[in-house]
Each structure stands twice: as C-alpha cells, then as structure tokens.
Amino acid sequence: MNKKPVTLIVIGAGGRGFTYARYAAQYPELAQVVGVAEPRPYYREKMAADHHIPPENVAADWQELARRDRFADAVIIATPDALHTAPAIAFAQKGYDLLLEKPMAPTPQECLRIVQAVEAGGGLFAVAHVMRYTRYTQKLKELVDAGVIGEIVSVQHLEPVGFWHQAHSFVRGNWRNTAESSFMLLAKSCHDIDWLRYIIGQRCVKVSSFGSLKHFKQSEKPPKAGAAQRCIATQDSPGCAYEPECPYSAPRLYLNLVESGYTGWPVNVLTPDLTPAGVRRALEEGPYGRCVYECDNDVVDHQVVNLLYENGVTASFTMTAFTEQADRKTTLFGTRGELRGDGRAIAVYDFLTQQTQVFDTVSSESAASGHGGGDFGLMERFVAAVASRDASLILSGARETLETHLTTFIAEQSRLQGSTLDVA
C-alpha cells in the first residue's frame, strides 16, 4: 500500500517559499502543500492556486494557522530573516516538523529559543543550509573522509557574491540593512561558516574577522551621477547621466533580462507584473531602481574570516561583492594531497603519485535546481525524514546549526571590535 504524501504548510510565499513548494509540485506522490500564510495577496493567491490549497487553509497571517489544531505534517518557514522566531516557536510547540530558512534568527538569543522550542516540541527540525545537500558537497566530503588528501591542515574558501548580486540583494534589496534583516555574514555567509564546519568535521574555537562597506555608499558616487536618486528618469528624478557607464545599472540588469524573455530570479522579485512595462514601472517606483550610491544599505561588501578549529586546522574565508557571479571556490591542503573545488568539479592532487584526478559532480538535479542542486537535495531529504521519522536524513539539525550560527555571530563581533575572539 502506498504511503500518503507528506503534507506541508508554507509560511512566507516569497522566493524561497515558492522554491521549496516546487518540490511538491514536481513530486506530488511524495509531498503536498496544504496551507499557506503570506501577507501579500498576489503571492498568497498564486501559491494557493498553484497547489489547489483549500480556502480555509489560506491566510494572510501565520498566527491564524498556528491557532488551529494541527492539520499538516510539517511547516516550512520562509519569512524574512527577522520574522523567523515567533512562527518557528509557535509551530514547534504544536508538534509540527519544521524546515526553517537560514539564518535561524538575527540574534543568538532567538536562535537558542528556537532550538529549545524544537527540542521541547519533539518534532523533526532542519535548517536550510542547502550547501550541505548538494552532490558536490557530498562527493567532496566523501573524498575528505576517505583520506585522499590525508589529514586536512588548512582551507581557503571564497564566496564570490558577484557585482550584480550584491547590488540586487544587499544594496537595493531585502538584505541590505542590518536592522531590517541581519548583518551580511549571517544573511549570506552563514552557509559558508556552516559548510566549513561540515567538511572539516570539527568545532571552531577561535575567530578573527575584518571587513567593511567599501563601495556602495554616497562618498563613492561618481561625480557624473550628480544628484540622481534613480537610474532612470521619473517625474521626481531626472535620471542619471552616469547610468550608461555604471556596472550596477538597474535598467541594464533587469530590463535586458525581461526584454530577452527571462522572467525568473532576480526579475521576479521586483514586481508581479513581469512585462517590460511592469518592470520599468518597478524601477521608476520601487527600491530596485535606486542608485546604488543612494540606498539605505549598511551591510559590508567585503569581509574575511579566519577560523581555528579544535584539532588545529585553520581556515580562511573571503566574501566579496567585487567578482563575476560564480560558484564558491575552495582549496583544502592536506598532509598527502591538495583538493580544489569550484561547486561543480573536484580536482585531487596526490603528493605520492603527483597525479591529479578530477570528479565531475554536475547532475540533472543540480542543473535544474537552485544552489547547485541543494534546494532539491534539502527537500528530498527533509520530506523523506518526515515520511520515515528518520532524523538521520537531515544534515542540518538544531544543535550543529546553532553551533555554526554562534560562530557567525562571534565572527561579526570580532569584525566590529577588531580583535580575535574565542568561540564558546
């Protein structure tokens, strides 16, 4: 007899909420979205229509669904970062299994409260550290654990955010401002601090960090841009004379994409009206048309973190906006070899044979799914864990995620203080 599909409630029908819900649409025999809470009518109604959700299970406020008796197996929480804590605790107390978008919460205290609520509630819990779930990561960890480079001695890890991605998400977009979201290392790079811990397999005991907002601020505005507040002319702004020369031009990024027929991310974040006229209107009126030198952003655009692990392994992590959009790049230096990875292929150089072996990890899932297949891998394992009640399928559980989040918080504290700090 076939098992019933795992039933899911999605809290937050934004980009991440739709991404995770897509798994249910692709594999209806395994998962079904039966509820949604989202304050924006268009996105709430679209998810309800896409998944044929009964009207009584569609709400503008997640609290309406949390007050009810339990009517699904699991809840996916994909609200903005600063709005994770209350729904996570409320649904955990109801005994739901939870998939929580990263970061868990914007403060250490809230992260701990979530973990305590999850443990008291007894449900399964996963954080969306999707980098752990890619075929690339699983192959890399398999090679490291098999000892192909001996013992790891040190690691270099680069996150090339990409110039236009920084402008989209962290200058004009939802993660631009620490008070409204969280600091850059938590919002973007808690993935990387967590991934390093997963690969190295040891706790971090000491960190130092440096970084700043170097470029995306008014003092860096080119003189030719003058007083322009937006890239294109509006009734209230004359437009920007520097725009044709500006690498961060909003019209060049968004209008070129939509005029070529592409309406996925990042264009679909701007507006529900994905016509050229609709996108232009969003650039004239909304936040994504603003001059990158005139926004209310305060998160860093470059940062380095140095980490010491309990077995003596050292790692250096660099996050920078000033790159081509690309996958992360990592080099692991071992006692018997060197491993280099770029998110797709892994090259292992053996000191004994002086030969290099290359492993290609690209699959149809990684090509079609976000984060190199990590979105698919996370949902596949989470749904299977809920169906089988097997927590071992979850690679990003409560306590280890709390550990790596605390490392991230202390690294940011180090950056602000300019000192090396112990990780408790």
Buried (B, 14 or more C-beta within 10 A) or exposed (E): EEEEBBBBBBBBBBBBBBBBBBBBEEBEEBBBBBBBBBEEEEBBBBBBEBBEBEEEBBBEEBEBBBEEEEBBBBBBBBBBBBBBBBBBBBBBBBEBBBBBBBBBBBBBEBBBBBBBBBEEBEBBBBBBBBBBBBBBBBBBBEBBEEEBBBEBEEBBBBBBBBBBBBBBBBBBBBBBBBEBBBBBBBBBBBBBBBBBBBBBEBBBBBBBBEBEBEBBBEEEBEEEBEEBBBBBEBEEBBBBEBBEEBEBBBBBBBBEBBEEEEEEEBBBBBBEEBEEEBBBBBBBEBBBBBBBBBBEBBBBBBBBBBBBBEEEBBBBBBBBBEBEEEBBBBBBBBEEBBBBBBBBBBBBBBEEEEEEEEBEBBBEBBEEBBBBBBBBBBBBBBBBBBBEEEBEBBBBBBEBBBBBBBBBBBBBBBBEEEEEBEBE
